[in-house]
Amino acid sequence: MSWLDLSYLLIGVFLCLIVVGQIAFWSSDLWKTAWRTRHELKNWQADRRRELDLHRSEQQSKSLPAISLGLGGQWSGWRLFRVAELKQETPLSRSVYLVPADGKPVASFLPGQYLTLRFQLPDQKRPVVRCYSLSTSPDRLPYRITVKQVTPTGSHSPGSVSEFINQQLQVGELVEAKQPAGDFTFAGIGTRPIVMLAAGVGITPIFSMLCNLLTRGQRGVEQTPLILFHGNTNRREHLFAPEIAELSANHPQFVVVNCYSQGDSGDVDDKVPCHFQERVSIPLVQRLLPSLDAEFYLCGPPAFMRENYSGLIDAGVAPHDIHFEAFGPASVDVAKVPHPLETEAAIAESMAGLIAFTRSGKKVSCPSGKSVLELAEDLEIPIDSGCRAGNCGTCTVRLLKGSVRYLKSNSTELEAGTVLACIAQPEGEIQVEA
């Protein structure tokens, strides 16, 4: 091999080494770039997934999360619920949708039952307890209550729970709730017509019954006449008017009679007519129905309940054919249907007792017809209360001495040595821990 050939060979090898080096260098750089890009892509994907999950959670919180809820979850005592949505039904009525804060299943309920809720109102040291009927069908979630404001507007600090709910309650706030309860439930379909009388927000438990009856197609409902007498001040305060009108249109056996005590203007929806410009009353019912041989369901303000319950009794309707919701012992004349265990002496007008409130150090006599809770409120002695009708158990207090009788029957299970202050009246001298 000549020197010239060797030179060409060395130059060729050198050039090959340069090319191989460049290839190795660029390959290494590309590998690093590819690795870095892949790593960044994975991080980007994770970040994007978190963003999408957050967005999805926000969107779900803005809508009714019925799909994510389930029935079958029982609980005892108080449980935290979150306000999922607020819907203005009328200028003075608001629906509140509630979902469990822990996301676990909730208890089913019977149409007509209520929730016992505990709210912390602004500027009040102690939480307040109220009972509100569930205003939806038991097979629909989330829970819904509908509350009418019963106090004047304009005050800086709401003076009532209903005013707080309608003016200040916000989506996302937490409230405490007990499991659904209540005895005002649908008794079932028999051979006689079903007549429902409701006034104002008293439509809420009856609307739950109607939805359950008509949308689920219970056996025999197609052959059973179903009549609703619904009283309101005017069309603007008419709760669930479109929904009830639709139920009536789809079910020929369901007849609605709308009564407006103050009439209405000409802009009323033709689908929801005012049939009578008067209050719902038993004389009106008698004018329209051929007979009062029916099952009656009543719910409304105290005056409405007293008048119509007494009217049905005076018209010859048996007490066991009248089903009613009464929040507060004065809603109906309970003396007309005394509990079987009550004696004449127990309901005599001359009945009186003596109550000693041990914690407050006050001792007073209790006139006949007045409950332990009412007397405590007169003396500004704090006792929690909810339904004020012996149903929810919120007013339970410990009885240290003596015995009580109840102003009305109740089905609340109590611990030994405790009584329901809202319907309890002393028999002789008693001592309560309050």
ZANU-181540 format. One record per residue (C-alpha): residue number from 1; residue in one letter; chain; x, y, z. Coordinates in steps of 0.25 Angstrom, whole numbers, plus 5000, padded with zeros to 4 digits. Layout:
BEGIN
(NUM, "A", "A", (X, Y, Z))
...
# end
This chain:
BEGIN
(1, "M", "A", (5000, 5000, 5000))
(2, "S", "A", (5006, 5013, 4996))
(3, "W", "A", (5006, 5025, 5005))
(4, "L", "A", (4995, 5032, 4997))
(5, "D", "A", (4986, 5020, 4998))
(6, "L", "A", (4989, 5020, 5013))
(7, "S", "A", (4986, 5035, 5014))
(8, "Y", "A", (4972, 5033, 5007))
(9, "L", "A", (4969, 5022, 5017))
(10, "L", "A", (4972, 5030, 5029))
(11, "I", "A", (4964, 5042, 5024))
(12, "G", "A", (4952, 5033, 5021))
(13, "V", "A", (4953, 5027, 5035))
(14, "F", "A", (4954, 5041, 5042))
(15, "L", "A", (4942, 5046, 5034))
(16, "C", "A", (4934, 5033, 5038))
(17, "L", "A", (4938, 5036, 5053))
(18, "I", "A", (4933, 5050, 5051))
(19, "V", "A", (4920, 5045, 5045))
(20, "V", "A", (4918, 5035, 5056))
(21, "G", "A", (4921, 5045, 5067))
(22, "Q", "A", (4911, 5055, 5061))
(23, "I", "A", (4900, 5044, 5060))
(24, "A", "A", (4903, 5039, 5075))
(25, "F", "A", (4903, 5054, 5080))
(26, "W", "A", (4890, 5057, 5073))
(27, "S", "A", (4884, 5044, 5077))
(28, "S", "A", (4887, 5046, 5091))
(29, "D", "A", (4881, 5060, 5090))
(30, "L", "A", (4868, 5055, 5083))
(31, "W", "A", (4867, 5044, 5094))
(32, "K", "A", (4868, 5054, 5105))
(33, "T", "A", (4857, 5063, 5098))
(34, "A", "A", (4848, 5052, 5096))
(35, "W", "A", (4849, 5047, 5110))
(36, "R", "A", (4847, 5061, 5115))
(37, "T", "A", (4835, 5063, 5106))
(38, "R", "A", (4829, 5050, 5110))
(39, "H", "A", (4831, 5053, 5125))
(40, "E", "A", (4825, 5067, 5122))
(41, "L", "A", (4813, 5061, 5115))
(42, "K", "A", (4810, 5052, 5126))
(43, "N", "A", (4811, 5063, 5136))
(44, "W", "A", (4802, 5071, 5127))
(45, "Q", "A", (4792, 5060, 5126))
(46, "A", "A", (4791, 5059, 5141))
(47, "D", "A", (4789, 5074, 5142))
(48, "R", "A", (4779, 5074, 5132))
(49, "R", "A", (4772, 5062, 5138))
(50, "R", "A", (4771, 5069, 5151))
(51, "E", "A", (4766, 5082, 5144))
(52, "L", "A", (4755, 5073, 5137))
(53, "D", "A", (4751, 5067, 5150))
(54, "L", "A", (4750, 5080, 5157))
(55, "H", "A", (4742, 5086, 5146))
(56, "R", "A", (4733, 5073, 5146))
(57, "S", "A", (4731, 5075, 5161))
(58, "E", "A", (4728, 5090, 5160))
(59, "Q", "A", (4717, 5086, 5149))
(60, "Q", "A", (4711, 5076, 5157))
(61, "S", "A", (4710, 5085, 5169))
(62, "K", "A", (4702, 5095, 5160))
(63, "S", "A", (4692, 5084, 5156))
(64, "L", "A", (4683, 5075, 5164))
(65, "P", "A", (4693, 5063, 5167))
(66, "A", "A", (4681, 5053, 5167))
(67, "I", "A", (4689, 5043, 5159))
(68, "S", "A", (4701, 5042, 5169))
(69, "L", "A", (4691, 5039, 5181))
(70, "G", "A", (4685, 5027, 5186))
(71, "L", "A", (4674, 5022, 5195))
(72, "G", "A", (4676, 5012, 5207))
(73, "G", "A", (4685, 5020, 5216))
(74, "Q", "A", (4679, 5021, 5230))
(75, "W", "A", (4684, 5029, 5241))
(76, "S", "A", (4681, 5034, 5255))
(77, "G", "A", (4682, 5047, 5262))
(78, "W", "A", (4687, 5059, 5254))
(79, "R", "A", (4694, 5058, 5240))
(80, "L", "A", (4701, 5069, 5232))
(81, "F", "A", (4694, 5073, 5218))
(82, "R", "A", (4698, 5083, 5208))
(83, "V", "A", (4689, 5092, 5200))
(84, "A", "A", (4691, 5088, 5186))
(85, "E", "A", (4681, 5097, 5179))
(86, "L", "A", (4671, 5108, 5183))
(87, "K", "A", (4659, 5110, 5174))
(88, "Q", "A", (4649, 5122, 5175))
(89, "E", "A", (4635, 5116, 5174))
(90, "T", "A", (4627, 5129, 5177))
(91, "P", "A", (4631, 5143, 5181))
(92, "L", "A", (4630, 5138, 5196))
(93, "S", "A", (4633, 5123, 5195))
(94, "R", "A", (4646, 5116, 5192))
(95, "S", "A", (4650, 5101, 5190))
(96, "V", "A", (4663, 5096, 5196))
(97, "Y", "A", (4670, 5084, 5191))
(98, "L", "A", (4678, 5076, 5201))
(99, "V", "A", (4689, 5066, 5199))
(100, "P", "A", (4697, 5059, 5209))
(101, "A", "A", (4711, 5065, 5212))
(102, "D", "A", (4717, 5052, 5213))
(103, "G", "A", (4712, 5047, 5200))
(104, "K", "A", (4707, 5034, 5205))
(105, "P", "A", (4692, 5029, 5203))
(106, "V", "A", (4680, 5035, 5209))
(107, "A", "A", (4668, 5029, 5216))
(108, "S", "A", (4655, 5027, 5207))
(109, "F", "A", (4643, 5034, 5213))
(110, "L", "A", (4628, 5032, 5212))
(111, "P", "A", (4620, 5042, 5204))
(112, "G", "A", (4615, 5053, 5214))
(113, "Q", "A", (4627, 5052, 5224))
(114, "Y", "A", (4636, 5063, 5228))
(115, "L", "A", (4650, 5067, 5231))
(116, "T", "A", (4654, 5072, 5244))
(117, "L", "A", (4665, 5083, 5242))
(118, "R", "A", (4674, 5091, 5250))
(119, "F", "A", (4679, 5104, 5246))
(120, "Q", "A", (4689, 5114, 5251))
(121, "L", "A", (4683, 5128, 5249))
(122, "P", "A", (4691, 5141, 5249))
(123, "D", "A", (4693, 5148, 5262))
(124, "Q", "A", (4687, 5136, 5270))
(125, "K", "A", (4695, 5128, 5280))
(126, "R", "A", (4686, 5116, 5280))
(127, "P", "A", (4682, 5108, 5267))
(128, "V", "A", (4668, 5107, 5264))
(129, "V", "A", (4660, 5095, 5260))
(130, "R", "A", (4648, 5094, 5250))
(131, "C", "A", (4641, 5083, 5243))
(132, "Y", "A", (4638, 5084, 5228))
(133, "S", "A", (4630, 5074, 5219))
(134, "L", "A", (4638, 5068, 5208))
(135, "S", "A", (4631, 5073, 5195))
(136, "T", "A", (4635, 5063, 5185))
(137, "S", "A", (4633, 5048, 5182))
(138, "P", "A", (4640, 5038, 5190))
(139, "D", "A", (4647, 5032, 5178))
(140, "R", "A", (4653, 5045, 5174))
(141, "L", "A", (4666, 5051, 5180))
(142, "P", "A", (4671, 5060, 5185))
(143, "Y", "A", (4663, 5063, 5197))
(144, "R", "A", (4654, 5076, 5195))
(145, "I", "A", (4647, 5085, 5205))
(146, "T", "A", (4638, 5097, 5201))
(147, "V", "A", (4637, 5108, 5211))
(148, "K", "A", (4628, 5120, 5210))
(149, "Q", "A", (4633, 5133, 5217))
(150, "V", "A", (4623, 5137, 5228))
(151, "T", "A", (4630, 5150, 5233))
(152, "P", "A", (4631, 5163, 5227))
(153, "T", "A", (4643, 5166, 5218))
(154, "G", "A", (4653, 5177, 5220))
(155, "S", "A", (4659, 5174, 5234))
(156, "H", "A", (4674, 5174, 5234))
(157, "S", "A", (4675, 5161, 5242))
(158, "P", "A", (4664, 5151, 5239))
(159, "G", "A", (4654, 5149, 5250))
(160, "S", "A", (4650, 5135, 5246))
(161, "V", "A", (4655, 5123, 5240))
(162, "S", "A", (4646, 5124, 5228))
(163, "E", "A", (4651, 5138, 5226))
(164, "F", "A", (4665, 5133, 5227))
(165, "I", "A", (4663, 5122, 5217))
(166, "N", "A", (4656, 5131, 5207))
(167, "Q", "A", (4666, 5143, 5208))
(168, "Q", "A", (4680, 5139, 5213))
(169, "L", "A", (4682, 5124, 5211))
(170, "Q", "A", (4692, 5121, 5200))
(171, "V", "A", (4696, 5109, 5192))
(172, "G", "A", (4707, 5101, 5198))
(173, "E", "A", (4703, 5105, 5213))
(174, "L", "A", (4702, 5093, 5223))
(175, "V", "A", (4690, 5090, 5231))
(176, "E", "A", (4687, 5078, 5240))
(177, "A", "A", (4676, 5068, 5238))
(178, "K", "A", (4669, 5057, 5245))
(179, "Q", "A", (4664, 5045, 5238))
(180, "P", "A", (4650, 5047, 5231))
(181, "A", "A", (4639, 5045, 5240))
(182, "G", "A", (4624, 5048, 5242))
(183, "D", "A", (4610, 5041, 5243))
(184, "F", "A", (4603, 5049, 5232))
(185, "T", "A", (4605, 5039, 5221))
(186, "F", "A", (4596, 5033, 5210))
(187, "A", "A", (4587, 5022, 5216))
(188, "G", "A", (4585, 5014, 5203))
(189, "I", "A", (4575, 5013, 5192))
(190, "G", "A", (4562, 5007, 5196))
(191, "T", "A", (4548, 5007, 5190))
(192, "R", "A", (4544, 5022, 5193))
(193, "P", "A", (4549, 5035, 5187))
(194, "I", "A", (4561, 5042, 5192))
(195, "V", "A", (4558, 5057, 5195))
(196, "M", "A", (4570, 5066, 5199))
(197, "L", "A", (4569, 5080, 5205))
(198, "A", "A", (4581, 5089, 5205))
(199, "A", "A", (4584, 5104, 5207))
(200, "G", "A", (4596, 5111, 5203))
(201, "V", "A", (4609, 5104, 5207))
(202, "G", "A", (4601, 5093, 5213))
(203, "I", "A", (4601, 5087, 5199))
(204, "T", "A", (4615, 5082, 5201))
(205, "P", "A", (4612, 5068, 5207))
(206, "I", "A", (4600, 5066, 5199))
(207, "F", "A", (4608, 5069, 5186))
(208, "S", "A", (4618, 5058, 5190))
(209, "M", "A", (4606, 5049, 5192))
(210, "L", "A", (4600, 5053, 5178))
(211, "C", "A", (4613, 5050, 5171))
(212, "N", "A", (4615, 5037, 5178))
(213, "L", "A", (4601, 5033, 5174))
(214, "L", "A", (4600, 5037, 5160))
(215, "T", "A", (4614, 5036, 5154))
(216, "R", "A", (4617, 5022, 5160))
(217, "G", "A", (4603, 5017, 5156))
(218, "Q", "A", (4599, 5010, 5169))
(219, "R", "A", (4589, 4999, 5167))
(220, "G", "A", (4575, 5004, 5167))
(221, "V", "A", (4578, 5018, 5165))
(222, "E", "A", (4572, 5019, 5151))
(223, "Q", "A", (4558, 5015, 5157))
(224, "T", "A", (4559, 5024, 5169))
(225, "P", "A", (4553, 5038, 5168))
(226, "L", "A", (4564, 5048, 5174))
(227, "I", "A", (4560, 5062, 5177))
(228, "L", "A", (4569, 5073, 5181))
(229, "F", "A", (4563, 5086, 5187))
(230, "H", "A", (4575, 5096, 5187))
(231, "G", "A", (4574, 5110, 5193))
(232, "N", "A", (4583, 5121, 5191))
(233, "T", "A", (4583, 5136, 5192))
(234, "N", "A", (4585, 5138, 5177))
(235, "R", "A", (4592, 5132, 5165))
(236, "R", "A", (4605, 5138, 5169))
(237, "E", "A", (4606, 5131, 5182))
(238, "H", "A", (4601, 5118, 5176))
(239, "L", "A", (4611, 5107, 5179))
(240, "F", "A", (4614, 5096, 5169))
(241, "A", "A", (4602, 5101, 5160))
(242, "P", "A", (4608, 5096, 5146))
(243, "E", "A", (4612, 5083, 5152))
(244, "I", "A", (4599, 5080, 5158))
(245, "A", "A", (4592, 5085, 5145))
(246, "E", "A", (4600, 5075, 5137))
(247, "L", "A", (4597, 5063, 5147))
(248, "S", "A", (4582, 5067, 5145))
(249, "A", "A", (4583, 5067, 5130))
(250, "N", "A", (4590, 5053, 5129))
(251, "H", "A", (4581, 5046, 5139))
(252, "P", "A", (4566, 5048, 5136))
(253, "Q", "A", (4562, 5043, 5150))
(254, "F", "A", (4570, 5054, 5157))
(255, "V", "A", (4561, 5067, 5158))
(256, "V", "A", (4567, 5080, 5163))
(257, "V", "A", (4558, 5091, 5169))
(258, "N", "A", (4566, 5105, 5170))
(259, "C", "A", (4561, 5115, 5180))
(260, "Y", "A", (4567, 5129, 5181))
(261, "S", "A", (4563, 5137, 5193))
(262, "Q", "A", (4567, 5150, 5186))
(263, "G", "A", (4564, 5147, 5172))
(264, "D", "A", (4575, 5150, 5161))
(265, "S", "A", (4578, 5159, 5150))
(266, "G", "A", (4576, 5156, 5135))
(267, "D", "A", (4590, 5151, 5133))
(268, "V", "A", (4587, 5138, 5139))
(269, "D", "A", (4592, 5125, 5132))
(270, "D", "A", (4580, 5119, 5125))
(271, "K", "A", (4585, 5105, 5129))
(272, "V", "A", (4583, 5109, 5144))
(273, "P", "A", (4570, 5115, 5145))
(274, "C", "A", (4563, 5121, 5157))
(275, "H", "A", (4550, 5113, 5159))
(276, "F", "A", (4545, 5120, 5171))
(277, "Q", "A", (4548, 5133, 5177))
(278, "E", "A", (4547, 5129, 5192))
(279, "R", "A", (4554, 5121, 5202))
(280, "V", "A", (4554, 5106, 5203))
(281, "S", "A", (4543, 5101, 5212))
(282, "I", "A", (4534, 5090, 5215))
(283, "P", "A", (4521, 5097, 5210))
(284, "L", "A", (4529, 5098, 5197))
(285, "V", "A", (4533, 5083, 5197))
(286, "Q", "A", (4518, 5080, 5200))
(287, "R", "A", (4513, 5088, 5188))
(288, "L", "A", (4522, 5081, 5178))
(289, "L", "A", (4523, 5067, 5183))
(290, "P", "A", (4510, 5058, 5183))
(291, "S", "A", (4515, 5051, 5197))
(292, "L", "A", (4525, 5053, 5208))
(293, "D", "A", (4527, 5038, 5208))
(294, "A", "A", (4542, 5039, 5205))
(295, "E", "A", (4556, 5039, 5211))
(296, "F", "A", (4560, 5053, 5214))
(297, "Y", "A", (4574, 5059, 5215))
(298, "L", "A", (4576, 5073, 5221))
(299, "C", "A", (4588, 5082, 5222))
(300, "G", "A", (4589, 5097, 5224))
(301, "P", "A", (4590, 5108, 5234))
(302, "P", "A", (4584, 5106, 5248))
(303, "A", "A", (4572, 5114, 5245))
(304, "F", "A", (4569, 5106, 5232))
(305, "M", "A", (4572, 5093, 5239))
(306, "R", "A", (4562, 5097, 5251))
(307, "E", "A", (4551, 5101, 5242))
(308, "N", "A", (4551, 5090, 5232))
(309, "Y", "A", (4554, 5079, 5242))
(310, "S", "A", (4542, 5084, 5251))
(311, "G", "A", (4534, 5085, 5238))
(312, "L", "A", (4536, 5071, 5234))
(313, "I", "A", (4533, 5066, 5248))
(314, "D", "A", (4520, 5074, 5248))
(315, "A", "A", (4516, 5069, 5235))
(316, "G", "A", (4517, 5055, 5240))
(317, "V", "A", (4530, 5050, 5235))
(318, "A", "A", (4537, 5040, 5244))
(319, "P", "A", (4550, 5045, 5251))
(320, "H", "A", (4557, 5032, 5246))
(321, "D", "A", (4554, 5037, 5231))
(322, "I", "A", (4561, 5050, 5234))
(323, "H", "A", (4576, 5050, 5232))
(324, "F", "A", (4584, 5063, 5235))
(325, "E", "A", (4597, 5069, 5237))
(326, "A", "A", (4597, 5079, 5249))
(327, "F", "A", (4610, 5086, 5253))
(328, "G", "A", (4606, 5092, 5266))
(329, "P", "A", (4596, 5087, 5277))
(330, "A", "A", (4586, 5098, 5273))
(331, "S", "A", (4584, 5094, 5259))
(332, "V", "A", (4572, 5085, 5261))
(333, "D", "A", (4562, 5083, 5273))
(334, "V", "A", (4569, 5070, 5278))
(335, "A", "A", (4558, 5069, 5289))
(336, "K", "A", (4549, 5064, 5279))
(337, "V", "A", (4557, 5052, 5277))
(338, "P", "A", (4563, 5049, 5290))
(339, "H", "A", (4574, 5038, 5292))
(340, "P", "A", (4568, 5025, 5297))
(341, "L", "A", (4576, 5025, 5309))
(342, "E", "A", (4572, 5039, 5313))
(343, "T", "A", (4561, 5040, 5324))
(344, "E", "A", (4551, 5050, 5326))
(345, "A", "A", (4558, 5055, 5338))
(346, "A", "A", (4571, 5057, 5330))
(347, "I", "A", (4564, 5066, 5320))
(348, "A", "A", (4555, 5074, 5330))
(349, "E", "A", (4556, 5089, 5329))
(350, "S", "A", (4560, 5090, 5344))
(351, "M", "A", (4573, 5082, 5342))
(352, "A", "A", (4585, 5089, 5347))
(353, "G", "A", (4599, 5086, 5352))
(354, "L", "A", (4612, 5091, 5357))
(355, "I", "A", (4625, 5091, 5349))
(356, "A", "A", (4639, 5093, 5355))
(357, "F", "A", (4650, 5096, 5345))
(358, "T", "A", (4662, 5091, 5353))
(359, "R", "A", (4673, 5097, 5344))
(360, "S", "A", (4666, 5111, 5344))
(361, "G", "A", (4662, 5111, 5358))
(362, "K", "A", (4647, 5115, 5355))
(363, "K", "A", (4635, 5109, 5360))
(364, "V", "A", (4621, 5112, 5355))
(365, "S", "A", (4607, 5107, 5353))
(366, "C", "A", (4603, 5102, 5339))
(367, "P", "A", (4588, 5105, 5335))
(368, "S", "A", (4580, 5094, 5328))
(369, "G", "A", (4583, 5093, 5313))
(370, "K", "A", (4597, 5099, 5314))
(371, "S", "A", (4609, 5091, 5311))
(372, "V", "A", (4622, 5090, 5318))
(373, "L", "A", (4629, 5097, 5306))
(374, "E", "A", (4619, 5108, 5305))
(375, "L", "A", (4621, 5111, 5320))
(376, "A", "A", (4636, 5110, 5318))
(377, "E", "A", (4635, 5120, 5307))
(378, "D", "A", (4627, 5130, 5315))
(379, "L", "A", (4638, 5129, 5326))
(380, "E", "A", (4649, 5131, 5315))
(381, "I", "A", (4654, 5117, 5319))
(382, "P", "A", (4661, 5111, 5306))
(383, "I", "A", (4656, 5098, 5301))
(384, "D", "A", (4659, 5094, 5287))
(385, "S", "A", (4646, 5091, 5279))
(386, "G", "A", (4643, 5087, 5265))
(387, "C", "A", (4629, 5082, 5260))
(388, "R", "A", (4622, 5086, 5274))
(389, "A", "A", (4612, 5075, 5271))
(390, "G", "A", (4620, 5063, 5278))
(391, "N", "A", (4625, 5057, 5265))
(392, "C", "A", (4640, 5061, 5264))
(393, "G", "A", (4645, 5059, 5278))
(394, "T", "A", (4654, 5071, 5278))
(395, "C", "A", (4647, 5077, 5291))
(396, "T", "A", (4650, 5065, 5299))
(397, "V", "A", (4654, 5068, 5313))
(398, "R", "A", (4657, 5060, 5326))
(399, "L", "A", (4646, 5058, 5336))
(400, "L", "A", (4652, 5057, 5350))
(401, "K", "A", (4640, 5056, 5358))
(402, "G", "A", (4625, 5054, 5356))
(403, "S", "A", (4617, 5050, 5344))
(404, "V", "A", (4611, 5057, 5331))
(405, "R", "A", (4599, 5054, 5322))
(406, "Y", "A", (4600, 5058, 5307))
(407, "L", "A", (4591, 5068, 5301))
(408, "K", "A", (4590, 5059, 5288))
(409, "S", "A", (4595, 5045, 5284))
(410, "N", "A", (4609, 5042, 5279))
(411, "S", "A", (4617, 5031, 5273))
(412, "T", "A", (4631, 5037, 5277))
(413, "E", "A", (4640, 5027, 5284))
(414, "L", "A", (4646, 5033, 5297))
(415, "E", "A", (4657, 5029, 5306))
(416, "A", "A", (4652, 5025, 5320))
(417, "G", "A", (4651, 5038, 5329))
(418, "T", "A", (4648, 5047, 5318))
(419, "V", "A", (4636, 5055, 5312))
(420, "L", "A", (4632, 5063, 5300))
(421, "A", "A", (4631, 5077, 5306))
(422, "C", "A", (4622, 5082, 5294))
(423, "I", "A", (4610, 5074, 5297))
(424, "A", "A", (4613, 5070, 5312))
(425, "Q", "A", (4605, 5075, 5323))
(426, "P", "A", (4607, 5073, 5338))
(427, "E", "A", (4599, 5063, 5346))
(428, "G", "A", (4601, 5070, 5360))
(429, "E", "A", (4615, 5074, 5363))
(430, "I", "A", (4626, 5071, 5354))
(431, "Q", "A", (4641, 5075, 5352))
(432, "V", "A", (4648, 5076, 5339))
(433, "E", "A", (4662, 5078, 5335))
(434, "A", "A", (4662, 5092, 5328))
# end
